[in-house]
Amino acid sequence: MAAVVEAELEAMLNAVLTMGVMPSSVTVICHSVQQRVAAALSEASKKRRSVAAMAVSARHIHR
């Protein structure tokens, strides 16, 4: 997910640099990227918690 967000951010920044996008559009783009990054971090956190819970369960089973 991080690679996708990074690629999208790079494409957006290239558009800003080459097309002279208005500053208000840059603010909207930055906000959109910020939301995508926050969602990706939240999803990664959920996966880490899930893996940690499975590890705890596996330790209890093997006792």
Phi and psi restraints in degrees (range 20) as a CNS / XPLOR table:
assign (resid 1 and name C) (resid 2 and name N)
       (resid 2 and name CA) (resid 2 and name C) 1.0 -61.3 20.0 2
assign (resid 2 and name N) (resid 2 and name CA)
       (resid 2 and name C) (resid 3 and name N) 1.0 -38.4 20.0 2
assign (resid 2 and name C) (resid 3 and name N)
       (resid 3 and name CA) (resid 3 and name C) 1.0 -65.3 20.0 2
assign (resid 3 and name N) (resid 3 and name CA)
       (resid 3 and name C) (resid 4 and name N) 1.0 -37.1 20.0 2
assign (resid 3 and name C) (resid 4 and name N)
       (resid 4 and name CA) (resid 4 and name C) 1.0 -65.5 20.0 2
assign (resid 4 and name N) (resid 4 and name CA)
       (resid 4 and name C) (resid 5 and name N) 1.0 -46.8 20.0 2
assign (resid 4 and name C) (resid 5 and name N)
       (resid 5 and name CA) (resid 5 and name C) 1.0 -61.9 20.0 2
assign (resid 5 and name N) (resid 5 and name CA)
       (resid 5 and name C) (resid 6 and name N) 1.0 -41.9 20.0 2
assign (resid 5 and name C) (resid 6 and name N)
       (resid 6 and name CA) (resid 6 and name C) 1.0 -62.1 20.0 2
assign (resid 6 and name N) (resid 6 and name CA)
       (resid 6 and name C) (resid 7 and name N) 1.0 -42.6 20.0 2
assign (resid 6 and name C) (resid 7 and name N)
       (resid 7 and name CA) (resid 7 and name C) 1.0 -65.0 20.0 2
assign (resid 7 and name N) (resid 7 and name CA)
       (resid 7 and name C) (resid 8 and name N) 1.0 -41.3 20.0 2
assign (resid 7 and name C) (resid 8 and name N)
       (resid 8 and name CA) (resid 8 and name C) 1.0 -65.2 20.0 2
assign (resid 8 and name N) (resid 8 and name CA)
       (resid 8 and name C) (resid 9 and name N) 1.0 -41.1 20.0 2
assign (resid 8 and name C) (resid 9 and name N)
       (resid 9 and name CA) (resid 9 and name C) 1.0 -62.4 20.0 2
assign (resid 9 and name N) (resid 9 and name CA)
       (resid 9 and name C) (resid 10 and name N) 1.0 -44.0 20.0 2
assign (resid 9 and name C) (resid 10 and name N)
       (resid 10 and name CA) (resid 10 and name C) 1.0 -61.7 20.0 2
assign (resid 10 and name N) (resid 10 and name CA)
       (resid 10 and name C) (resid 11 and name N) 1.0 -42.2 20.0 2
assign (resid 10 and name C) (resid 11 and name N)
       (resid 11 and name CA) (resid 11 and name C) 1.0 -63.3 20.0 2
assign (resid 11 and name N) (resid 11 and name CA)
       (resid 11 and name C) (resid 12 and name N) 1.0 -41.6 20.0 2
assign (resid 11 and name C) (resid 12 and name N)
       (resid 12 and name CA) (resid 12 and name C) 1.0 -64.9 20.0 2
assign (resid 12 and name N) (resid 12 and name CA)
       (resid 12 and name C) (resid 13 and name N) 1.0 -42.8 20.0 2
assign (resid 12 and name C) (resid 13 and name N)
       (resid 13 and name CA) (resid 13 and name C) 1.0 -65.5 20.0 2
assign (resid 13 and name N) (resid 13 and name CA)
       (resid 13 and name C) (resid 14 and name N) 1.0 -38.6 20.0 2
assign (resid 13 and name C) (resid 14 and name N)
       (resid 14 and name CA) (resid 14 and name C) 1.0 -62.1 20.0 2
assign (resid 14 and name N) (resid 14 and name CA)
       (resid 14 and name C) (resid 15 and name N) 1.0 -40.1 20.0 2
assign (resid 14 and name C) (resid 15 and name N)
       (resid 15 and name CA) (resid 15 and name C) 1.0 -62.6 20.0 2
assign (resid 15 and name N) (resid 15 and name CA)
       (resid 15 and name C) (resid 16 and name N) 1.0 -42.0 20.0 2
assign (resid 15 and name C) (resid 16 and name N)
       (resid 16 and name CA) (resid 16 and name C) 1.0 -61.3 20.0 2
assign (resid 16 and name N) (resid 16 and name CA)
       (resid 16 and name C) (resid 17 and name N) 1.0 -44.5 20.0 2
assign (resid 16 and name C) (resid 17 and name N)
       (resid 17 and name CA) (resid 17 and name C) 1.0 -71.7 20.0 2
assign (resid 17 and name N) (resid 17 and name CA)
       (resid 17 and name C) (resid 18 and name N) 1.0 -37.0 20.0 2
assign (resid 17 and name C) (resid 18 and name N)
       (resid 18 and name CA) (resid 18 and name C) 1.0 -89.5 20.0 2
assign (resid 18 and name N) (resid 18 and name CA)
       (resid 18 and name C) (resid 19 and name N) 1.0 -27.7 20.0 2
assign (resid 18 and name C) (resid 19 and name N)
       (resid 19 and name CA) (resid 19 and name C) 1.0 -106.1 20.0 2
assign (resid 19 and name N) (resid 19 and name CA)
       (resid 19 and name C) (resid 20 and name N) 1.0 -3.9 20.0 2
assign (resid 19 and name C) (resid 20 and name N)
       (resid 20 and name CA) (resid 20 and name C) 1.0 63.5 20.0 2
assign (resid 20 and name N) (resid 20 and name CA)
       (resid 20 and name C) (resid 21 and name N) 1.0 48.7 20.0 2
assign (resid 20 and name C) (resid 21 and name N)
       (resid 21 and name CA) (resid 21 and name C) 1.0 -63.0 20.0 2
assign (resid 21 and name N) (resid 21 and name CA)
       (resid 21 and name C) (resid 22 and name N) 1.0 145.0 20.0 2
assign (resid 21 and name C) (resid 22 and name N)
       (resid 22 and name CA) (resid 22 and name C) 1.0 -63.7 20.0 2
assign (resid 22 and name N) (resid 22 and name CA)
       (resid 22 and name C) (resid 23 and name N) 1.0 147.5 20.0 2
assign (resid 22 and name C) (resid 23 and name N)
       (resid 23 and name CA) (resid 23 and name C) 1.0 -54.1 20.0 2
assign (resid 23 and name N) (resid 23 and name CA)
       (resid 23 and name C) (resid 24 and name N) 1.0 -35.9 20.0 2
assign (resid 23 and name C) (resid 24 and name N)
       (resid 24 and name CA) (resid 24 and name C) 1.0 -64.7 20.0 2
assign (resid 24 and name N) (resid 24 and name CA)
       (resid 24 and name C) (resid 25 and name N) 1.0 -33.6 20.0 2
assign (resid 24 and name C) (resid 25 and name N)
       (resid 25 and name CA) (resid 25 and name C) 1.0 -67.8 20.0 2
assign (resid 25 and name N) (resid 25 and name CA)
       (resid 25 and name C) (resid 26 and name N) 1.0 -36.8 20.0 2
assign (resid 25 and name C) (resid 26 and name N)
       (resid 26 and name CA) (resid 26 and name C) 1.0 -62.0 20.0 2
assign (resid 26 and name N) (resid 26 and name CA)
       (resid 26 and name C) (resid 27 and name N) 1.0 -40.9 20.0 2
assign (resid 26 and name C) (resid 27 and name N)
       (resid 27 and name CA) (resid 27 and name C) 1.0 -61.1 20.0 2
assign (resid 27 and name N) (resid 27 and name CA)
       (resid 27 and name C) (resid 28 and name N) 1.0 -43.6 20.0 2
assign (resid 27 and name C) (resid 28 and name N)
       (resid 28 and name CA) (resid 28 and name C) 1.0 -64.3 20.0 2
assign (resid 28 and name N) (resid 28 and name CA)
       (resid 28 and name C) (resid 29 and name N) 1.0 -43.3 20.0 2
assign (resid 28 and name C) (resid 29 and name N)
       (resid 29 and name CA) (resid 29 and name C) 1.0 -61.6 20.0 2
assign (resid 29 and name N) (resid 29 and name CA)
       (resid 29 and name C) (resid 30 and name N) 1.0 -46.2 20.0 2
assign (resid 29 and name C) (resid 30 and name N)
       (resid 30 and name CA) (resid 30 and name C) 1.0 -61.7 20.0 2
assign (resid 30 and name N) (resid 30 and name CA)
       (resid 30 and name C) (resid 31 and name N) 1.0 -40.5 20.0 2
assign (resid 30 and name C) (resid 31 and name N)
       (resid 31 and name CA) (resid 31 and name C) 1.0 -64.4 20.0 2
assign (resid 31 and name N) (resid 31 and name CA)
       (resid 31 and name C) (resid 32 and name N) 1.0 -41.8 20.0 2
assign (resid 31 and name C) (resid 32 and name N)
       (resid 32 and name CA) (resid 32 and name C) 1.0 -62.0 20.0 2
assign (resid 32 and name N) (resid 32 and name CA)
       (resid 32 and name C) (resid 33 and name N) 1.0 -45.1 20.0 2
assign (resid 32 and name C) (resid 33 and name N)
       (resid 33 and name CA) (resid 33 and name C) 1.0 -64.1 20.0 2
assign (resid 33 and name N) (resid 33 and name CA)
       (resid 33 and name C) (resid 34 and name N) 1.0 -41.5 20.0 2
assign (resid 33 and name C) (resid 34 and name N)
       (resid 34 and name CA) (resid 34 and name C) 1.0 -59.3 20.0 2
assign (resid 34 and name N) (resid 34 and name CA)
       (resid 34 and name C) (resid 35 and name N) 1.0 -42.4 20.0 2
assign (resid 34 and name C) (resid 35 and name N)
       (resid 35 and name CA) (resid 35 and name C) 1.0 -64.4 20.0 2
assign (resid 35 and name N) (resid 35 and name CA)
       (resid 35 and name C) (resid 36 and name N) 1.0 -41.2 20.0 2
assign (resid 35 and name C) (resid 36 and name N)
       (resid 36 and name CA) (resid 36 and name C) 1.0 -64.8 20.0 2
assign (resid 36 and name N) (resid 36 and name CA)
       (resid 36 and name C) (resid 37 and name N) 1.0 -42.1 20.0 2
assign (resid 36 and name C) (resid 37 and name N)
       (resid 37 and name CA) (resid 37 and name C) 1.0 -64.7 20.0 2
assign (resid 37 and name N) (resid 37 and name CA)
       (resid 37 and name C) (resid 38 and name N) 1.0 -43.6 20.0 2
assign (resid 37 and name C) (resid 38 and name N)
       (resid 38 and name CA) (resid 38 and name C) 1.0 -61.1 20.0 2
assign (resid 38 and name N) (resid 38 and name CA)
       (resid 38 and name C) (resid 39 and name N) 1.0 -41.5 20.0 2
assign (resid 38 and name C) (resid 39 and name N)
       (resid 39 and name CA) (resid 39 and name C) 1.0 -65.1 20.0 2
assign (resid 39 and name N) (resid 39 and name CA)
       (resid 39 and name C) (resid 40 and name N) 1.0 -41.1 20.0 2
assign (resid 39 and name C) (resid 40 and name N)
       (resid 40 and name CA) (resid 40 and name C) 1.0 -64.8 20.0 2
assign (resid 40 and name N) (resid 40 and name CA)
       (resid 40 and name C) (resid 41 and name N) 1.0 -41.6 20.0 2
assign (resid 40 and name C) (resid 41 and name N)
       (resid 41 and name CA) (resid 41 and name C) 1.0 -66.0 20.0 2
assign (resid 41 and name N) (resid 41 and name CA)
       (resid 41 and name C) (resid 42 and name N) 1.0 -39.0 20.0 2
assign (resid 41 and name C) (resid 42 and name N)
       (resid 42 and name CA) (resid 42 and name C) 1.0 -63.1 20.0 2
assign (resid 42 and name N) (resid 42 and name CA)
       (resid 42 and name C) (resid 43 and name N) 1.0 -44.1 20.0 2
assign (resid 42 and name C) (resid 43 and name N)
       (resid 43 and name CA) (resid 43 and name C) 1.0 -64.3 20.0 2
assign (resid 43 and name N) (resid 43 and name CA)
       (resid 43 and name C) (resid 44 and name N) 1.0 -42.0 20.0 2
assign (resid 43 and name C) (resid 44 and name N)
       (resid 44 and name CA) (resid 44 and name C) 1.0 -63.1 20.0 2
assign (resid 44 and name N) (resid 44 and name CA)
       (resid 44 and name C) (resid 45 and name N) 1.0 -39.3 20.0 2
assign (resid 44 and name C) (resid 45 and name N)
       (resid 45 and name CA) (resid 45 and name C) 1.0 -64.0 20.0 2
assign (resid 45 and name N) (resid 45 and name CA)
       (resid 45 and name C) (resid 46 and name N) 1.0 -42.2 20.0 2
assign (resid 45 and name C) (resid 46 and name N)
       (resid 46 and name CA) (resid 46 and name C) 1.0 -61.4 20.0 2
assign (resid 46 and name N) (resid 46 and name CA)
       (resid 46 and name C) (resid 47 and name N) 1.0 -42.0 20.0 2
assign (resid 46 and name C) (resid 47 and name N)
       (resid 47 and name CA) (resid 47 and name C) 1.0 -65.2 20.0 2
assign (resid 47 and name N) (resid 47 and name CA)
       (resid 47 and name C) (resid 48 and name N) 1.0 -40.6 20.0 2
assign (resid 47 and name C) (resid 48 and name N)
       (resid 48 and name CA) (resid 48 and name C) 1.0 -62.5 20.0 2
assign (resid 48 and name N) (resid 48 and name CA)
       (resid 48 and name C) (resid 49 and name N) 1.0 -42.8 20.0 2
assign (resid 48 and name C) (resid 49 and name N)
       (resid 49 and name CA) (resid 49 and name C) 1.0 -63.8 20.0 2
assign (resid 49 and name N) (resid 49 and name CA)
       (resid 49 and name C) (resid 50 and name N) 1.0 -38.9 20.0 2
assign (resid 49 and name C) (resid 50 and name N)
       (resid 50 and name CA) (resid 50 and name C) 1.0 -64.8 20.0 2
assign (resid 50 and name N) (resid 50 and name CA)
       (resid 50 and name C) (resid 51 and name N) 1.0 -44.2 20.0 2
assign (resid 50 and name C) (resid 51 and name N)
       (resid 51 and name CA) (resid 51 and name C) 1.0 -64.3 20.0 2
assign (resid 51 and name N) (resid 51 and name CA)
       (resid 51 and name C) (resid 52 and name N) 1.0 -41.1 20.0 2
assign (resid 51 and name C) (resid 52 and name N)
       (resid 52 and name CA) (resid 52 and name C) 1.0 -63.1 20.0 2
assign (resid 52 and name N) (resid 52 and name CA)
       (resid 52 and name C) (resid 53 and name N) 1.0 -41.2 20.0 2
assign (resid 52 and name C) (resid 53 and name N)
       (resid 53 and name CA) (resid 53 and name C) 1.0 -64.6 20.0 2
assign (resid 53 and name N) (resid 53 and name CA)
       (resid 53 and name C) (resid 54 and name N) 1.0 -39.4 20.0 2
assign (resid 53 and name C) (resid 54 and name N)
       (resid 54 and name CA) (resid 54 and name C) 1.0 -65.6 20.0 2
assign (resid 54 and name N) (resid 54 and name CA)
       (resid 54 and name C) (resid 55 and name N) 1.0 -38.4 20.0 2
assign (resid 54 and name C) (resid 55 and name N)
       (resid 55 and name CA) (resid 55 and name C) 1.0 -64.1 20.0 2
assign (resid 55 and name N) (resid 55 and name CA)
       (resid 55 and name C) (resid 56 and name N) 1.0 -41.7 20.0 2
assign (resid 55 and name C) (resid 56 and name N)
       (resid 56 and name CA) (resid 56 and name C) 1.0 -63.2 20.0 2
assign (resid 56 and name N) (resid 56 and name CA)
       (resid 56 and name C) (resid 57 and name N) 1.0 -43.5 20.0 2
assign (resid 56 and name C) (resid 57 and name N)
       (resid 57 and name CA) (resid 57 and name C) 1.0 -62.0 20.0 2
assign (resid 57 and name N) (resid 57 and name CA)
       (resid 57 and name C) (resid 58 and name N) 1.0 -42.4 20.0 2
assign (resid 57 and name C) (resid 58 and name N)
       (resid 58 and name CA) (resid 58 and name C) 1.0 -63.9 20.0 2
assign (resid 58 and name N) (resid 58 and name CA)
       (resid 58 and name C) (resid 59 and name N) 1.0 -38.1 20.0 2
assign (resid 58 and name C) (resid 59 and name N)
       (resid 59 and name CA) (resid 59 and name C) 1.0 -64.8 20.0 2
assign (resid 59 and name N) (resid 59 and name CA)
       (resid 59 and name C) (resid 60 and name N) 1.0 -39.7 20.0 2
assign (resid 59 and name C) (resid 60 and name N)
       (resid 60 and name CA) (resid 60 and name C) 1.0 -67.5 20.0 2
assign (resid 60 and name N) (resid 60 and name CA)
       (resid 60 and name C) (resid 61 and name N) 1.0 -37.5 20.0 2
assign (resid 60 and name C) (resid 61 and name N)
       (resid 61 and name CA) (resid 61 and name C) 1.0 -66.5 20.0 2
assign (resid 61 and name N) (resid 61 and name CA)
       (resid 61 and name C) (resid 62 and name N) 1.0 -38.3 20.0 2
assign (resid 61 and name C) (resid 62 and name N)
       (resid 62 and name CA) (resid 62 and name C) 1.0 -84.1 20.0 2
assign (resid 62 and name N) (resid 62 and name CA)
       (resid 62 and name C) (resid 63 and name N) 1.0 3.7 20.0 2
